[in-house]
């Protein structure tokens, strides 16, 4: 058997080696567990290592020996702590669900179990996916494996850090406003947000139901596609689920036009990030793609729309966590006092902030002034992207306005929220988006650029992203 270097091994290569008998799933999992033992105490990326991981790896090896399975059979994976796996704890990164055990499998877990993927553990995350730095988790912050003085990004920081640190070969996260793509960029990985509904949300703790999407986190674009092709598909038990078009045998990129929203990129971006972005644009131009300057006047309001609609949905989704129906209970003098004490003890500061803001915008007298107006602007943004994709095939922006920042650097919530300025529009419009690593700063910190594609053009998004990845 060959020596396994998890950090420099990807899913595609590992799958090939498993089929050729050069390695086993058991040896893969053992290498991951060794890395977890050595570094997780420092990084805090994994909340729980599953005790049955090696048993599942043995079953995967048996599948492979029988000639069964697919490219994910025997591949060790980690899952964000808001995705249900039967019999496993799922806390959403919060104290209020600290001891909650999932009673059924999420749709994506059902799919991955059939594939024979091996589940290593559950990853730390910002509480209920609310955060851009993984500093809001009730179980402590996750650290960036490339520089432990810096954040890994959020809210899927634990999933991303796990892949970057060699704790697994691939991971799942959820993306509500950039929570897969932003941390992937901060840690030098590929992160993808599918078309809304392309991957079922059933079995995921909802943060903002009209924005949330499950997606893959990997080292390469091809690896992300391997996971996406397994977990996508229509789910009859999810009313928001859709059937994506069948994958064409061959995707042509001839005559492709890539739109650059220059006016949108003038403010709030670090100079080195912009320099890297321009270099990526030049590479695409040299590959023969037509670069077109475009105008997206409504997209710049995406962040404002997001921080009205998202908290409103948060306040509704988390209302069930009251110590009575769900969640840890703190007894009070009466039922109202029990609600108050349970939620005060169970929720962190950022979660409380968003519940209060959401309740406010939904309240009588402010519903029309804020919530309804935000929905009207959202529809305008959706229409804007629909129209722009009649003129260009993709939209390209930096993934984030800065590289990974130091812990505590963004104590002002507004400054933290601005970290998602380029990623939020894809969630507002429901379109697919993928972040690709695009180089490193002088300090060795990763840059990333993101493509956005039309609704249901997920496979074409992989094709253009692969082209850039191969030429960075």
N, C-alpha and C positions, 0 to 999 in steps of 0.2 A: 504493500500500500504506500502511496505517495504521502509525503509530509504536507499538511494542510496549513496554508497561510490565509486565514479567513479574511483578513483586511484587504488582501489583494486578489480575492476570488469573487467572481460574480455568479449570479444564478445560472446564466446560460452555460458558462464553463463548468460549474459544479454539476449541473444536470448531465452534461456530456460525460464527465468523469464517473458519475454514478452508473450510467448506462454501460460504460466501458469496463466497469469493475475496478477502476483505479483507486477509488475511495468508497466508503460506505456512509450511509446516513448517520449511523452511530458515531463514526469517527468525526463527521462534520459537527454533530451536536456536541460531542465531547470537546472539540476545539472551541466552540462557542461558549460552553459552560466554563472552560478554563479562562477565557478572556473576561467573562462576567465576574468570576472569582477574583481576578487580579485587579479589575478596574472599576467595577460598579460601585464599590464603597466610595470612590472618589467622584464618580460622575453622577450617581443617583438616577440613572436612566431606567433601570428595571425595578419595579415595585415588588414583583413576585416571580420567581423561577418555578415553572410548573414541574412538579415531582415526577410526572409521567412522561417527560420529554424523551428520555432514552427508550422507554417502552414503545412509544409511538415511532421512534426512529427504527427500531427493530422491525415493526410492522411494515414500514416504508421499504426497508431493504428486502423484505419478503415479497412485496408487490413488484419491485424492480426485478427480482429473480424470476418472477412468473411472467415478466414481459408486460406488466400492466402499468397504469399510471400515465403521467404526462411530465412536462418540464418542471413542475413544482413538487413532484413526488420526492420525498426525502429531504426537501429544502427547509432549513430551520428559519422560522419567522417569529416576529414579535408583534404584539397588537396593542394599540392605544387602549388605555384603561376606561374606555367608554363603549367598547364593543363586547357584546355578550358571547360567552362560551359556557355551555352548560356545566354547572357544578363548580365554576371558577368565580372568584370574587371579581366584582366590577364596581369601582368606587367613583369613577369620573374625576379622580384627583381631589375628592372632597371628604371631609370628616363625616358629613351627614350620611354618606353611604359606605362608610368604612367597612362594615361587616356584611354588605349586601352580596348575595350569591345569585348568579344568573340561573334562571330556570329553563332557558332555551337557548339555542344557537342563533346568532345573527345570520342573515342570508349569506353574507360573504364567508362566514365560518362554515356553513353547510357546504358551500362550493369548495372551499379549501380542504375540508376533511375528505371529500370525495376524491380530491387530487392526491391526497396522501402527504400534504405539507405537514411539517412537524412544528408544533407550537411550543416555543421556548419559554415565553412568559408574557406578562403584561407590563406595558411601559408607562412611566410617569407622564404627567401632562398638566397643563394649567387647569385650575379648577373649573370643571364643566366646560372646558375648551375656551375659557375666557382669559386671553392673554397673548402677548406677542413675544414673550421672553422665557417662558416656563418658570417664572418667579412666583406665580400665584398658587402653585400646587400646595395642598395641605400637608404634603409629605416632603416638603423641601424642594429647592430648585434643582434642575438638571444643569449640568455643566457641559460646555462645548468640548468635545474630545480633542479638538485641534488647539485649543487654548482655554484652560479651565478657569481663567479669570474673566471669560466672556460667556454670554448667554448662547444657547444653541438655537434660539428662536422658539416660537410657540404658535399654537398650543400643542402641536405634535412633537415637542422637543425631545421627549423620551424615546419615541419611535425613531426619530432621525438620528439621535445620538447613539442609539443601539446599533444601527447599520454602520455609522461612521466608525464606531469603536470595535467592530468585529464581534458583536454579541449575537449577530444573526446575519443572514444574507439579504433579507428583505423585510419590510414592515408595512403595516397598514396604519394610516392616520385618518383624521377627518379634517376637512377644509371648509370653513364657514366664511372666512374673509381673507384666506391666504395661509391657513394654519398648517398646510403641508408644504406649499411652495416656499414660503418665507424661511422656515427652519432648514429646509433642504438647501436653499441658497447659502445660508449662514454656515452650513457644515460641508459644503462642496458635493452635494448629492443631487439626484434627479427626484423631483416631486411633481405629481400630477393630480389635478382636479378634473374629474370627468364632467361631461355634460350632465346637468342636473337631471336626476332620474335614471341615468345610465347605469348606475350601481345602486342597488336597493339600500335604503337606510334602515330597513327592518332589523331590530335587534341592536340598535345604537342609541345611547342616551342622547336625546335631542337637546340641542342648544337653541338653534334657530331653524325651524323646520323647513322654511322656504329657501334656505341658503346652504345648509349642511350637505356635504358630500364625502363619502369614503373614497380614498384613493391610495395608490402605491407609493412607497418610498424605497428607492434602490440606488445602486451605484451607476447604472447605465440606463439609457433610454430603452434598449431592448429588454432589459430585466423588468422595467416598469410595464412594458407592453405584455410580457409574459403573465404578470400578475393580473393586469387589467383584463386580458382576454379570458381569464378564469373567473374573476369575480363579477364581471358585467353580465347583464341579462335581465330580462323582465321578471318581476316577482308579483305574482297574483295577490299576495298579501300586503303589498305596498301600493297604495293608490297613486303615489307620485312616480312610480317606476315606469320606465318606458323601454321599448325594444329599439336598440340602436340598429342602423343599417348593417346588413351583412358585409363582412370585410372583403373588399375587392381582391382579386388574385394579385394584381399589380397596381400600385399607386404611382401615377405620373406626377412629377414635380416640374414638368416643362412649362415655361411661361408663367411661373408663379410670381405674384406681386406681394410684397411685404410692406405693410403700412407702418409708418413711424409717426406717432402723435407728438410732433416737436413742441407745440405750444404747451402741452401737458407736462413736458419734461424740463421746463425752464427753472422751476423753483423747488427747493427742498432736497436736492440731490447732491451728495458729496462729489467733489470734482473728480476724484479718482474713479468713482463708480461710473460717472458719465464718460470718462475717457475709455474705460473698459467696454462700455456699451457701444460707443462709436467704433471701437476696434472690431467688435463682433459684427456690426452692420457692414463694415468694410469687407470682412471675410465673406459674408453672404453675397455682397455685391460682386466680389471676385469669383464666386461660384456660379455667377450668371443670373442671379435673381434680381428682379427689378425692385428697386427701393423707391417707395412713394411716400411723400410727406402727406399726412392726413390731419383732419381736424375732428376732434371729439369734444365739442363744447359742453355736453352734458356729463360726460364721464368724470370730469373733475369734481362733480358733486356726489360721486359714488360713496365717498367716505361719510359725508354728512347724512346721506340716505341710510347707509348701513347702520350708523349709530342712533337711528330712530327706529328702524324696523327690527333690527336684531334684538335690542333690549326689550322691545315689546313682546317678541316671541319668547325670549328668555323668561320674562316675568310670568308668562302663561305656562310654559313647559315645566318650570321649577315649582309651580304652586302646589304640585302633588307631594313635594318633599316637605312635609310638615310635622313629622314625628308621629303621625296618626296613620296615614295611608302608607307612606314609605319614609324611610330614614330613621336615624337614631333619635330617640325621644329623651327629652329632659322634662321631668314632671313639674307642672306648675300648680298654682292654687285652683285654676279652672282651665277649661279647654283653650280659651284665648291665651292664657298665660303659658300653657304648654306649647302652643304654636310659636309664640314669641320666643320663649327660651330655647326651644329645639332649633329653630332657624337661626337664631343669633349665635348659638354654640356651633352649629353645623356648617354655616356658610362663611367664607372668607370675605375680605373687604371688597375685592373686585366684583365678586358675585353679588354682594349686597348692593353695590353701586349700580350695577346694571339692572337688577330687579327694581330698585327704586325709580331709576330713569324710565324703565319700560312701563311701570305702573303709572307714572306721571303722563307719558305721552298717550296712554290709552284711557286716561280719566276723562270724565265729563267736562267739556269746555276746552279741552286740549286735543281731543281725538281728531277733529277736523283740522285744527291749526297745524298739527305736526304729522300724525300718522297718515291721514288721508293724503296730505300733500306729498309726503315721502313716497307713497305708492305711485302717485301720478308721475313723479320724477323718475321713479324706477322704470315705469313703462316707457318713458321718453328715452332712457338709457338703453333699454332693450331694443327699441326701434332704431336708435342711433347705430348700434352695433349691427343690426340686421341690414341697414342701408349701407354701412361702410363695407360690409362683406360682399356687397354686389360690385364693389370697385377694387378691393384687394382680397387676397386669399387668407392672409394672416396679419395680425397686429403684433408688433414686437416692442417690448419695453424692458427696462431693468426689472429684476424681480423685487429688489428692495432699494431704498434710497441710500443705504449705507451698508458697510460690512457689519459682521456681528459686533455688538457693542458690549461694553463692560457691565458687569452686574451693578445695579443701582444707578446707572447713567441716565435713565429715563424715569425719574420719580414723578414727573408731571404726567398724569394719564393721557393728556392730549398729545404730548410728544410720543408716548408709547403707541397710541392709536395711529399716528402718522407712519409708523413702520409698515403699515399695510396699504399705503396709498395706491400702489400699482397693482396689488393682487385683488383687492376688493371688487373692482368692476366686473371681473369674470363671474363672481358669485351673484352679483346683482343681476347680471344679464343671463345667468344660467349656462354660459358657454364653457367649453373645455379650455384648459390652460395648463401649460407644462413648463417648469423651470429647469434650465440646463446649466451646469457649471460652465463658466466662461473665463476662467483664469484665476490668478491670485494677486493680492496686493503686495506691496513691498514688505509688509509684516507677515506674509504667508497666509493671509485670510482669504477665503474664497469669495469670488463674485458669481453672480448668476444673472441670466437673462430669461425672460419668459415669452413664449408664444401664446397668443390667444387665437382660437379658431372658431368658425361658425358652429352653431348648434349641430350636434351629432356628427361632427367631422373629427372625432377622436382619433381614428386610424390615420387620417391625413396629418394630424398634429404630431403623431409619433414619427411619421416619415420625415417631416421637415426638421424636427428636433434631432433625429438621428443624423441627418445631414450636417447640421451645425456641430454636433458633438464630435463627429469624426474629423472635423476640420479646425477645431479649436487649437 
